[in-house]
Amino acid sequence: MINLNQLRAFYYVARHASYTAAAEKLCISQPAVTAQVKLFENYYDMKLFRRQGREVGLTHVGKILFEKAERIFNIEDEVETTLTQLKELNQGLLEIGCTKAYANHIMPSVMSVFHRAYPNVKIILEEGSSMAMINSLRDFKNEMIVVARMNVNDSRLQFIPFSQEEIVVILNVNHPLTRKKEIEFDDIAKEPLILKGSGSGTRQKIQDLYEKHKIIPNVFMESNNTEFIIDLVERGEGISFLVKPSIERKVKEKKIAMHKLKGIKLFLDVSLGFSKNVPLSPAATAFYDVIKRSFIEKTPQGGIGSIMAKILAEHRQNE
């Protein structure tokens, strides 16, 4: 295998036509450079330099080798530049997994803040259920995820809750229960239910709720498509449970109705997840810092909507 230290000594002597200049560039003594070149020539039994008075010239073999060595060390310079840019976030790649609901209602604002701070970092956002995204973290497909906290016992993963989202009951606007000021669990226990799909944090919460009341839910349909669920509820096909931010616009438009259950509080923890034993890339570290500064350290109240409004307002003030 070629000795790169010896090749490097040859390259700089050839490039500067001087052993002295090469020694200065390599920050070693001139005798050390001479020794490296001599070892290289002896190993391959080839003469690479010839003396022209006080100047150093290349032999025919030396000229051929110099062209090859120049390509190697140009690539080395490119690699070093790339590593510096990655470290300083002048370029980079951030792969994040997120639930479909959070992709619509959380990530646009978070990514807006992150992109303004680090405009040269490319972002790849994958959507799926909370469990699917947790599995993507296990499989190293995503470096970080933003999901609803699940009952996952995996010592390799770390989850940091940074906000909460309230889960509410949604009904057709003409449903008889909309006329009640308060509804109790017994009022909706036997209603046709459109349940979030497998792997959803909301689904887990609702299943726990029905089990607590020893009721088997009357599941009409399952889906992880939030818009599809809202559309079915709007058509009067059943009721459902969704996080409040995902249905507020439809409620304001009076397309569906929203209710809370009397005496029952349903919340999902919005959590940032990553692998404990895998060092984060510079881009992922920067994303974590954005979340930390904006959420974890400030611990604001009021859900993700008010949090993101505050973040964006502060960011505009700092521009």
C-alpha positions as CSV (number, residue, x, y, z in Angstrom):
1,M,0.0,0.0,0.0
2,I,1.3,3.4,-0.9
3,N,2.7,5.6,1.9
4,L,0.7,8.8,1.7
5,N,3.2,10.7,3.9
6,Q,5.9,9.9,1.4
7,L,3.7,10.8,-1.6
8,R,2.7,14.0,0.1
9,A,6.4,15.0,0.5
10,F,7.1,14.2,-3.1
11,Y,4.0,16.2,-4.2
12,Y,5.0,19.4,-2.4
13,V,8.6,19.2,-3.5
14,A,7.4,18.8,-7.1
15,R,4.8,21.5,-6.7
16,H,7.2,24.1,-5.4
17,A,10.3,22.8,-7.1
18,S,12.0,23.1,-3.7
19,Y,12.7,20.9,-0.7
20,T,12.8,24.0,1.5
21,A,9.4,25.3,0.4
22,A,7.9,21.8,0.8
23,A,9.3,21.6,4.4
24,E,7.7,25.0,5.2
25,K,4.3,23.9,3.8
26,L,4.4,20.6,5.6
27,C,5.7,22.1,8.9
28,I,8.6,19.6,9.1
29,S,12.3,19.9,8.7
30,Q,14.0,19.9,5.2
31,P,16.0,16.7,6.1
32,A,12.7,15.0,7.0
33,V,11.3,15.9,3.6
34,T,14.4,14.7,1.8
35,A,14.3,11.4,3.8
36,Q,10.6,10.8,2.9
37,V,11.2,11.4,-0.8
38,K,14.3,9.1,-0.8
39,L,12.4,6.3,1.0
40,F,9.6,6.7,-1.6
41,E,12.1,6.5,-4.5
42,N,14.0,3.5,-3.0
43,Y,10.8,1.5,-2.3
44,Y,9.6,1.8,-5.9
45,D,13.2,1.8,-7.4
46,M,12.4,4.9,-9.4
47,K,14.1,8.3,-9.8
48,L,11.5,11.1,-9.4
49,F,13.7,14.2,-9.4
50,R,16.8,15.4,-11.2
51,R,19.0,18.4,-10.3
52,Q,19.2,21.4,-12.6
53,G,21.8,23.5,-10.8
54,R,20.1,24.7,-7.7
55,E,16.6,23.9,-9.0
56,V,14.7,20.6,-8.6
57,G,13.2,19.2,-11.8
58,L,10.9,16.2,-12.4
59,T,12.0,13.1,-14.3
60,H,9.5,11.7,-16.9
61,V,8.2,9.2,-14.2
62,G,8.0,12.1,-11.7
63,K,5.8,14.1,-14.1
64,I,3.4,11.2,-14.5
65,L,3.2,10.6,-10.8
66,F,2.8,14.4,-10.0
67,E,-0.4,14.5,-12.2
68,K,-1.9,11.6,-10.3
69,A,-0.8,12.9,-6.9
70,E,-2.3,16.3,-7.7
71,R,-5.6,14.8,-8.3
72,I,-5.4,12.9,-5.0
73,F,-4.5,16.0,-3.0
74,N,-7.1,18.2,-4.8
75,I,-9.7,15.7,-3.6
76,E,-8.3,15.8,-0.1
77,D,-8.7,19.6,-0.2
78,E,-12.3,19.2,-1.4
79,V,-13.0,16.8,1.4
80,E,-11.5,19.1,4.0
81,T,-13.6,22.1,2.6
82,T,-16.7,20.0,2.7
83,L,-16.1,18.9,6.3
84,T,-15.5,22.5,7.4
85,Q,-18.7,23.6,5.6
86,L,-20.7,20.8,7.3
87,K,-19.3,21.7,10.7
88,E,-20.1,25.4,10.1
89,L,-23.5,24.4,8.5
90,N,-22.7,26.1,5.2
91,Q,-24.1,22.9,3.8
92,G,-25.5,19.7,5.2
93,L,-28.5,17.3,5.3
94,L,-31.1,17.0,8.0
95,E,-33.4,13.9,7.8
96,I,-36.4,14.2,10.1
97,G,-39.5,12.0,10.6
98,C,-42.8,13.4,11.7
99,T,-46.4,12.4,12.2
100,K,-48.8,13.6,9.4
101,A,-50.7,15.8,11.8
102,Y,-47.5,17.5,13.1
103,A,-46.2,17.8,9.6
104,N,-49.2,20.0,8.9
105,H,-49.5,22.0,12.1
106,I,-46.0,22.1,13.7
107,M,-43.2,21.5,11.3
108,P,-43.9,24.4,8.8
109,S,-43.2,27.0,11.6
110,V,-40.3,25.1,13.1
111,M,-38.7,24.6,9.7
112,S,-39.2,28.3,8.9
113,V,-37.2,29.3,11.9
114,F,-34.5,26.7,11.3
115,H,-34.2,27.5,7.6
116,R,-33.7,31.2,8.2
117,A,-30.9,30.4,10.7
118,Y,-29.3,27.7,8.4
119,P,-30.4,28.4,4.8
120,N,-27.8,26.0,3.3
121,V,-28.9,22.9,5.1
122,K,-31.2,20.6,3.0
123,I,-34.1,19.1,4.9
124,I,-35.8,15.8,4.1
125,L,-39.1,15.4,6.0
126,E,-40.7,11.9,6.1
127,E,-44.3,11.5,7.3
128,G,-46.0,8.6,9.0
129,S,-47.5,7.4,12.2
130,S,-45.7,7.9,15.5
131,M,-44.7,4.2,15.7
132,A,-43.6,4.2,12.0
133,M,-41.4,7.2,12.7
134,I,-40.0,5.6,15.9
135,N,-39.1,2.5,13.8
136,S,-37.4,4.8,11.2
137,L,-35.2,6.1,14.1
138,R,-34.3,2.5,15.1
139,D,-33.4,1.7,11.5
140,F,-31.3,4.9,11.1
141,K,-33.5,6.2,8.3
142,N,-34.1,9.4,10.2
143,E,-31.8,11.1,12.6
144,M,-34.5,12.9,14.6
145,I,-38.3,12.6,14.9
146,V,-41.1,14.7,16.1
147,V,-43.9,12.4,17.3
148,A,-46.6,11.9,20.0
149,R,-45.0,10.2,22.9
150,M,-45.7,6.4,22.8
151,N,-45.3,3.7,25.4
152,V,-42.0,2.6,24.0
153,N,-39.5,0.7,26.2
154,D,-36.2,1.1,24.2
155,S,-33.1,2.1,26.1
156,R,-31.4,3.1,22.7
157,L,-33.9,6.0,22.2
158,Q,-34.4,9.2,24.0
159,F,-37.6,11.3,23.9
160,I,-37.8,14.9,25.1
161,P,-41.4,16.3,25.5
162,F,-41.6,19.9,24.5
163,S,-45.3,20.7,24.2
164,Q,-48.7,19.2,24.7
165,E,-51.7,19.0,22.4
166,E,-55.3,18.6,23.6
167,I,-57.3,15.8,22.1
168,V,-61.0,16.6,21.6
169,V,-64.2,14.9,20.3
170,I,-65.3,16.0,16.9
171,L,-68.9,15.5,15.6
172,N,-71.2,16.4,12.7
173,V,-72.6,19.9,13.3
174,N,-76.1,18.5,13.3
175,H,-75.3,15.7,15.8
176,P,-77.8,15.8,18.8
177,L,-74.9,15.9,21.2
178,T,-73.9,19.4,19.9
179,R,-76.9,20.8,21.7
180,K,-75.6,19.7,25.0
181,K,-73.4,22.1,27.0
182,E,-71.3,19.3,28.3
183,I,-71.0,15.7,27.2
184,E,-69.8,12.7,29.2
185,F,-68.1,9.6,28.1
186,D,-71.3,7.6,28.4
187,D,-72.9,9.9,25.8
188,I,-70.4,8.9,23.1
189,A,-69.5,5.3,24.3
190,K,-71.6,3.5,21.6
191,E,-71.3,6.1,18.8
192,P,-69.8,4.9,15.5
193,L,-66.1,5.7,15.9
194,I,-63.6,6.7,13.3
195,L,-60.3,5.7,14.9
196,K,-56.8,6.8,14.0
197,G,-54.8,4.0,12.5
198,S,-52.3,1.6,14.0
199,G,-49.2,3.3,15.5
200,S,-50.9,6.6,16.2
201,G,-50.4,8.3,19.6
202,T,-54.0,9.6,19.5
203,R,-55.3,6.0,18.9
204,Q,-53.4,4.7,21.9
205,K,-54.9,7.4,24.1
206,I,-58.4,6.7,22.9
207,Q,-58.0,2.9,23.3
208,D,-56.8,3.5,26.9
209,L,-59.9,5.7,27.5
210,Y,-62.3,3.1,26.3
211,E,-60.5,0.3,28.2
212,K,-60.6,2.4,31.4
213,H,-64.4,2.6,31.1
214,K,-64.6,-1.1,30.2
215,I,-66.2,-0.3,26.9
216,I,-65.5,-1.9,23.5
217,P,-65.4,1.0,21.0
218,N,-67.9,0.8,18.0
219,V,-65.1,1.3,15.4
220,F,-66.6,2.2,12.0
221,M,-63.3,2.9,10.3
222,E,-59.6,3.3,10.9
223,S,-57.4,5.8,9.1
224,N,-54.2,7.8,9.6
225,N,-55.4,10.4,7.1
226,T,-56.6,13.3,9.3
227,E,-58.4,15.1,6.4
228,F,-60.3,11.9,5.5
229,I,-61.4,11.5,9.1
230,I,-62.6,15.1,9.3
231,D,-64.5,14.6,6.0
232,L,-66.3,11.5,7.3
233,V,-67.3,13.3,10.5
234,E,-68.5,16.2,8.4
235,R,-70.7,13.8,6.4
236,G,-72.2,12.4,9.6
237,E,-70.6,8.9,9.4
238,G,-69.4,8.9,13.0
239,I,-67.4,10.7,15.6
240,S,-63.7,10.9,16.2
241,F,-60.9,12.1,18.4
242,L,-58.2,14.4,17.0
243,V,-55.7,16.9,18.3
244,K,-57.3,20.4,18.6
245,P,-55.0,22.3,16.2
246,S,-55.8,19.9,13.3
247,I,-59.5,20.7,13.4
248,E,-59.8,24.3,14.6
249,R,-60.1,25.7,11.0
250,K,-63.0,23.4,10.2
251,V,-64.7,24.3,13.5
252,K,-64.4,28.0,12.8
253,E,-65.9,27.3,9.3
254,K,-68.7,25.4,11.1
255,K,-68.1,22.3,9.1
256,I,-67.7,20.2,12.2
257,A,-68.3,20.6,15.9
258,M,-65.9,20.1,18.8
259,H,-66.5,19.0,22.3
260,K,-64.5,18.1,25.4
261,L,-65.5,15.2,27.7
262,K,-66.6,16.3,31.1
263,G,-64.1,15.4,33.8
264,I,-61.7,13.9,31.3
265,K,-58.5,15.5,30.1
266,L,-56.8,14.1,27.0
267,F,-53.4,15.4,26.0
268,L,-50.6,14.2,23.7
269,D,-47.0,15.0,24.5
270,V,-45.2,16.3,21.5
271,S,-41.7,14.8,21.8
272,L,-38.4,15.1,20.0
273,G,-36.8,11.7,19.6
274,F,-33.3,10.6,18.7
275,S,-30.8,7.8,19.3
276,K,-28.9,8.0,22.5
277,N,-25.7,6.2,21.3
278,V,-25.3,7.8,17.9
279,P,-23.7,11.3,17.9
280,L,-25.9,13.9,16.2
281,S,-24.7,15.5,13.0
282,P,-24.0,19.3,13.1
283,A,-27.4,19.9,11.3
284,A,-29.3,17.7,13.8
285,T,-27.5,19.4,16.7
286,A,-28.6,22.8,15.3
287,F,-32.2,21.6,15.0
288,Y,-32.1,20.3,18.6
289,D,-30.8,23.7,19.7
290,V,-33.7,25.4,17.9
291,I,-36.2,23.2,19.7
292,K,-34.4,23.6,23.0
293,R,-34.3,27.4,22.9
294,S,-37.8,27.7,21.6
295,F,-39.6,25.1,23.7
296,I,-37.7,23.2,26.4
297,E,-36.0,26.2,28.1
298,K,-39.0,28.5,27.8
299,T,-41.6,25.9,28.8
300,P,-44.5,28.1,27.4
301,Q,-48.1,27.2,27.8
302,G,-51.0,27.2,25.3
303,G,-50.1,24.5,22.9
304,I,-48.0,24.5,19.7
305,G,-49.9,27.3,18.0
306,S,-49.2,30.0,20.5
307,I,-45.6,28.7,21.0
308,M,-44.9,29.0,17.3
309,A,-46.5,32.4,17.0
310,K,-44.2,33.6,19.8
311,I,-41.1,32.0,18.2
312,L,-41.8,33.6,14.8
313,A,-42.4,37.0,16.4
314,E,-39.1,36.9,18.3
315,H,-37.3,35.7,15.1
316,R,-38.6,38.7,13.1
317,Q,-37.5,41.1,15.8
318,N,-34.0,39.7,15.7
319,E,-33.6,40.0,11.9
